[in-house]
Amino acid sequence: MNAATLSALAEPNRLHIIELIRDGGPLTVGEIAGRLELGQPQTSKHLRVLSDAGLVEVQPVANRRIIKLRPQPLQEMDAWLQSFRSIWEDRLDRLDDYLRELQREENKQDL
C-alpha cells in the first residue's frame, strides 16, 4: 500500500474527482472542473497529484486531456484494507461466541 495514494485521496476535491470518474467514466479536465465548480488551473493541479500517485492516467486527444482511473492503486488499497477486515471479522466472531456462551449460562440459571 502506497502512502502517496492515501495522501492524494485525503484532499476532498481529489477524492471527488476519483468518484466522478468512477461513476461517469473517463472525463476531460473541463468536464471535471465544471462538475466540481473548480477553476481549470486548480483542477489541473489536483489531477497532477492524482497522476503522480498513479491513480489517474491522462490521455491527450487533440487539444483535450481525457482522464481515466488506473485500477492498480485502488486494488492495492483494497488488499491492504482486507487485512483490517479480517481482524474485525475475527473479533466479531469471538464476540458472537462470547455472547452465545453468556446466553447459554443465563438459560441454565433460569431452569
DRENPA-3360 file (N, C-alpha, C; in nm, 2 decimals, always signed):
BEGIN
1 = MNAATLSA = +0.09/-0.12/+0.00/+0.00/+0.00/+0.00/+0.09/+0.12/+0.00 ~ +0.07/+0.21/-0.10/+0.15/+0.33/-0.11/+0.09/+0.45/-0.04 ~ +0.17/+0.51/+0.05/+0.12/+0.62/+0.12/+0.08/+0.74/+0.03 ~ +0.14/+0.75/-0.08/+0.10/+0.86/-0.18/-0.04/+0.84/-0.22 ~ -0.09/+0.72/-0.23/-0.23/+0.70/-0.26/-0.32/+0.76/-0.16 ~ -0.30/+0.73/-0.03/-0.38/+0.79/+0.08/-0.37/+0.94/+0.09 ~ -0.24/+0.99/+0.07/-0.22/+1.13/+0.07/-0.30/+1.20/-0.04 ~ -0.30/+1.15/-0.16/-0.37/+1.21/-0.27/-0.52/+1.21/-0.25;
9 = LAEPNRLH = -0.57/+1.10/-0.19/-0.71/+1.09/-0.16/-0.76/+1.17/-0.04 ~ -0.67/+1.21/+0.04/-0.71/+1.28/+0.17/-0.77/+1.42/+0.14 ~ -0.74/+1.48/+0.03/-0.79/+1.61/-0.01/-0.93/+1.59/-0.07 ~ -1.03/+1.65/-0.02/-1.17/+1.63/-0.06/-1.19/+1.65/-0.21 ~ -1.14/+1.75/-0.27/-1.16/+1.77/-0.42/-1.10/+1.66/-0.50 ~ -0.99/+1.61/-0.46/-0.93/+1.49/-0.53/-1.01/+1.37/-0.52 ~ -1.06/+1.35/-0.40/-1.15/+1.23/-0.37/-1.27/+1.24/-0.46 ~ -1.33/+1.36/-0.47/-1.44/+1.39/-0.56/-1.41/+1.36/-0.70;
17 = IIELIRDG = -1.29/+1.40/-0.74/-1.25/+1.37/-0.88/-1.25/+1.22/-0.91 ~ -1.19/+1.15/-0.82/-1.19/+1.00/-0.83/-1.33/+0.94/-0.84 ~ -1.42/+0.99/-0.75/-1.56/+0.95/-0.75/-1.63/+0.98/-0.88 ~ -1.61/+1.10/-0.93/-1.67/+1.14/-1.06/-1.63/+1.05/-1.17 ~ -1.50/+1.02/-1.18/-1.45/+0.93/-1.29/-1.50/+0.79/-1.27 ~ -1.50/+0.75/-1.14/-1.56/+0.61/-1.11/-1.70/+0.60/-1.16 ~ -1.78/+0.70/-1.13/-1.92/+0.70/-1.17/-1.95/+0.73/-1.31 ~ -1.87/+0.82/-1.37/-1.91/+0.87/-1.51/-1.81/+0.82/-1.62;
25 = GPLTVGEI = -1.71/+0.74/-1.58/-1.62/+0.70/-1.68/-1.52/+0.82/-1.71 ~ -1.43/+0.80/-1.81/-1.33/+0.90/-1.84/-1.40/+1.03/-1.87 ~ -1.33/+1.14/-1.82/-1.38/+1.27/-1.84/-1.27/+1.37/-1.88 ~ -1.30/+1.48/-1.94/-1.20/+1.58/-1.97/-1.18/+1.66/-1.85 ~ -1.06/+1.73/-1.85/-1.03/+1.83/-1.74/-1.14/+1.93/-1.73 ~ -1.19/+1.98/-1.84/-1.30/+2.08/-1.84/-1.43/+2.03/-1.78 ~ -1.46/+1.90/-1.81/-1.58/+1.84/-1.75/-1.57/+1.82/-1.60 ~ -1.45/+1.78/-1.56/-1.43/+1.77/-1.41/-1.44/+1.90/-1.35;
33 = AGRLELGQ = -1.37/+2.00/-1.40/-1.38/+2.14/-1.34/-1.52/+2.19/-1.33 ~ -1.60/+2.17/-1.44/-1.74/+2.22/-1.44/-1.82/+2.15/-1.34 ~ -1.81/+2.02/-1.33/-1.89/+1.94/-1.23/-1.86/+1.97/-1.09 ~ -1.73/+2.00/-1.06/-1.69/+2.03/-0.93/-1.69/+2.18/-0.90 ~ -1.72/+2.26/-1.00/-1.72/+2.41/-0.99/-1.59/+2.46/-0.94 ~ -1.48/+2.41/-1.00/-1.35/+2.45/-0.97/-1.29/+2.52/-1.10 ~ -1.19/+2.60/-1.08/-1.12/+2.66/-1.19/-1.04/+2.55/-1.26 ~ -1.02/+2.57/-1.39/-0.94/+2.47/-1.46/-0.79/+2.46/-1.41;
41 = PQTSKHLR = -0.73/+2.57/-1.37/-0.59/+2.56/-1.32/-0.59/+2.48/-1.19 ~ -0.69/+2.50/-1.10/-0.70/+2.43/-0.98/-0.72/+2.28/-1.00 ~ -0.81/+2.25/-1.10/-0.84/+2.11/-1.13/-0.72/+2.04/-1.18 ~ -0.64/+2.11/-1.27/-0.52/+2.06/-1.33/-0.42/+2.03/-1.22 ~ -0.41/+2.11/-1.11/-0.32/+2.08/-1.00/-0.36/+1.96/-0.93 ~ -0.49/+1.94/-0.90/-0.54/+1.82/-0.84/-0.51/+1.70/-0.92 ~ -0.53/+1.71/-1.05/-0.51/+1.60/-1.14/-0.36/+1.56/-1.14 ~ -0.27/+1.66/-1.13/-0.13/+1.63/-1.13/-0.09/+1.54/-1.01;
49 = VLSDAGLV = -0.15/+1.58/-0.89/-0.12/+1.50/-0.77/-0.18/+1.36/-0.79 ~ -0.30/+1.35/-0.84/-0.36/+1.21/-0.86/-0.28/+1.13/-0.96 ~ -0.23/+1.20/-1.07/-0.14/+1.13/-1.17/-0.01/+1.09/-1.11 ~ +0.05/+1.18/-1.03/+0.18/+1.14/-0.96/+0.16/+1.02/-0.87 ~ +0.05/+1.01/-0.81/+0.02/+0.90/-0.72/-0.02/+0.77/-0.79 ~ -0.04/+0.79/-0.92/-0.07/+0.67/-1.01/-0.22/+0.64/-1.01 ~ -0.30/+0.73/-0.96/-0.45/+0.70/-0.95/-0.52/+0.73/-1.08 ~ -0.47/+0.82/-1.16/-0.53/+0.85/-1.29/-0.43/+0.85/-1.40;
57 = EVQPVANR = -0.48/+0.83/-1.52/-0.40/+0.84/-1.64/-0.45/+0.95/-1.73 ~ -0.37/+1.02/-1.79/-0.41/+1.14/-1.87/-0.37/+1.10/-2.01 ~ -0.48/+1.10/-2.10/-0.46/+1.07/-2.24/-0.49/+1.20/-2.32 ~ -0.39/+1.26/-2.39/-0.41/+1.37/-2.47/-0.48/+1.33/-2.60 ~ -0.59/+1.40/-2.63/-0.66/+1.38/-2.76/-0.69/+1.52/-2.82 ~ -0.61/+1.54/-2.92/-0.62/+1.68/-2.98/-0.58/+1.78/-2.88 ~ -0.67/+1.88/-2.85/-0.64/+1.98/-2.75/-0.70/+1.95/-2.62 ~ -0.76/+1.83/-2.60/-0.82/+1.79/-2.48/-0.74/+1.68/-2.40;
65 = RIIKLRPQ = -0.76/+1.67/-2.28/-0.70/+1.57/-2.20/-0.81/+1.49/-2.13 ~ -0.81/+1.36/-2.17/-0.90/+1.26/-2.11/-0.84/+1.20/-1.99 ~ -0.92/+1.20/-1.88/-0.87/+1.15/-1.75/-0.94/+1.02/-1.72 ~ -0.86/+0.91/-1.70/-0.91/+0.78/-1.67/-0.86/+0.73/-1.54 ~ -0.93/+0.64/-1.47/-0.88/+0.58/-1.35/-0.78/+0.47/-1.38 ~ -0.69/+0.46/-1.29/-0.60/+0.34/-1.30/-0.63/+0.25/-1.18 ~ -0.68/+0.13/-1.21/-0.73/+0.05/-1.10/-0.62/-0.01/-1.00 ~ -0.50/-0.02/-1.05/-0.40/-0.09/-0.96/-0.39/-0.03/-0.82;
73 = PLQEMDAW = -0.37/+0.11/-0.81/-0.36/+0.16/-0.67/-0.48/+0.14/-0.59 ~ -0.60/+0.14/-0.65/-0.72/+0.11/-0.57/-0.73/-0.03/-0.53 ~ -0.68/-0.12/-0.62/-0.68/-0.27/-0.59/-0.58/-0.29/-0.47 ~ -0.47/-0.22/-0.47/-0.37/-0.24/-0.37/-0.43/-0.19/-0.23 ~ -0.50/-0.08/-0.24/-0.57/-0.03/-0.12/-0.67/-0.12/-0.07 ~ -0.75/-0.18/-0.16/-0.85/-0.28/-0.12/-0.78/-0.40/-0.05 ~ -0.67/-0.45/-0.10/-0.60/-0.56/-0.04/-0.55/-0.52/+0.10 ~ -0.50/-0.40/+0.11/-0.45/-0.35/+0.24/-0.56/-0.35/+0.34;
81 = LQSFRSIW = -0.68/-0.29/+0.30/-0.79/-0.28/+0.38/-0.85/-0.42/+0.42 ~ -0.83/-0.52/+0.33/-0.88/-0.65/+0.36/-0.81/-0.71/+0.48 ~ -0.69/-0.68/+0.51/-0.62/-0.73/+0.63/-0.69/-0.67/+0.75 ~ -0.74/-0.55/+0.75/-0.82/-0.50/+0.86/-0.95/-0.56/+0.87 ~ -1.02/-0.59/+0.76/-1.15/-0.65/+0.76/-1.14/-0.79/+0.83 ~ -1.03/-0.86/+0.80/-1.01/-0.99/+0.86/-1.00/-0.98/+1.01 ~ -0.92/-0.88/+1.06/-0.91/-0.87/+1.20/-1.04/-0.84/+1.27 ~ -1.12/-0.75/+1.21/-1.25/-0.72/+1.27/-1.35/-0.83/+1.26;
89 = EDRLDRLD = -1.35/-0.91/+1.15/-1.43/-1.02/+1.14/-1.40/-1.12/+1.25 ~ -1.27/-1.14/+1.27/-1.22/-1.23/+1.38/-1.27/-1.19/+1.51 ~ -1.26/-1.06/+1.54/-1.30/-1.00/+1.67/-1.46/-1.02/+1.69 ~ -1.53/-0.99/+1.58/-1.67/-1.00/+1.59/-1.72/-1.15/+1.61 ~ -1.65/-1.24/+1.54/-1.68/-1.38/+1.56/-1.66/-1.42/+1.71 ~ -1.55/-1.37/+1.77/-1.52/-1.40/+1.91/-1.62/-1.34/+2.00 ~ -1.67/-1.22/+1.97/-1.77/-1.15/+2.05/-1.90/-1.23/+2.04 ~ -1.93/-1.28/+1.92/-2.05/-1.36/+1.90/-2.05/-1.49/+1.98;
97 = DYLRELQR = -1.93/-1.55/+1.98/-1.92/-1.68/+2.06/-1.93/-1.64/+2.21 ~ -1.88/-1.53/+2.25/-1.89/-1.49/+2.39/-2.03/-1.47/+2.43 ~ -2.10/-1.39/+2.34/-2.25/-1.36/+2.37/-2.33/-1.49/+2.38 ~ -2.30/-1.58/+2.29/-2.38/-1.71/+2.29/-2.35/-1.79/+2.42 ~ -2.23/-1.78/+2.47/-2.19/-1.85/+2.59/-2.26/-1.78/+2.71 ~ -2.27/-1.65/+2.71/-2.34/-1.58/+2.82/-2.49/-1.62/+2.81 ~ -2.55/-1.63/+2.69/-2.69/-1.66/+2.68/-2.71/-1.80/+2.73 ~ -2.62/-1.90/+2.70/-2.64/-2.03/+2.75/-2.64/-2.04/+2.90;
105 = EENKQDL = -2.54/-1.96/+2.96/-2.53/-1.96/+3.11/-2.66/-1.90/+3.17 ~ -2.71/-1.80/+3.10/-2.83/-1.73/+3.15/-2.95/-1.83/+3.14 ~ -2.96/-1.90/+3.03/-3.07/-2.00/+3.02/-3.06/-2.11/+3.12 ~ -2.94/-2.16/+3.16/-2.92/-2.26/+3.26/-2.97/-2.21/+3.40 ~ -2.94/-2.08/+3.43/-2.98/-2.02/+3.56/-3.14/-2.01/+3.56 ~ -3.20/-1.99/+3.45/-3.35/-1.98/+3.45/-3.42/-2.11/+3.47 ~ -3.35/-2.22/+3.45/-3.41/-2.36/+3.47/-3.41/-2.39/+3.61;
% end
